[in-house]
Amino acid sequence: MARVYFHYSNSEGVCVDQRGTAVGNLAEVRDHAARVVQSLITVQGPEDWRDWTLHVSDDLNDEIFVLPFSSDARQAALRVAMLVMQPLLERLTEIAIHWHRLVDLARNPYRPELHYMRGPGPKWHAKHQGIQ
């Protein structure tokens, strides 16, 4: 389990997450980020969250990803969904590329074993006919 920190900031300041959250994988990080954004947006108050951004970083303070807030919770949910779907889409793209290569190999009409001669040919027999 890794500890991940959810800091949020705007042009006027930064709110630092001192405790962090223990997570098992990247999907859990994204789910928690969506919940953090959703909970802050839905809180009734004078704060305008449109200018805010959630920064997710690890123990070494390396940024994992950034999630901008929005006034519309649906837009934030869509952004998080796209972040969650991106690794899946990349993997599916890799699979599609490999599948196309396999199909191209199967359809390739060039078969070198049909064109190369096996064993001695007629010139070799003509040259070596008198040696035996």
Number of C-alpha atoms within 10 A of each C-alpha: 8 13 15 24 23 23 17 21 17 15 8 7 9 14 11 13 15 9 10 17 15 13 15 11 10 12 14 13 24 19 14 16 22 21 14 14 24 18 11 14 20 12 9 7 8 6 11 11 18 13 14 21 19 22 20 22 20 15 11 8 10 10 14 13 13 16 19 19 26 20 14 13 17 11 13 19 19 12 17 20 14 13 16 17 12 12 12 12 12 11 11 12 12 12 12 12 11 12 12 12 12 12 10 11 11 9 9 9 8 9 8 8 8 8 8 8 9 8 6 8 9 7 9 10 10 9 9 9 9 7 5 4
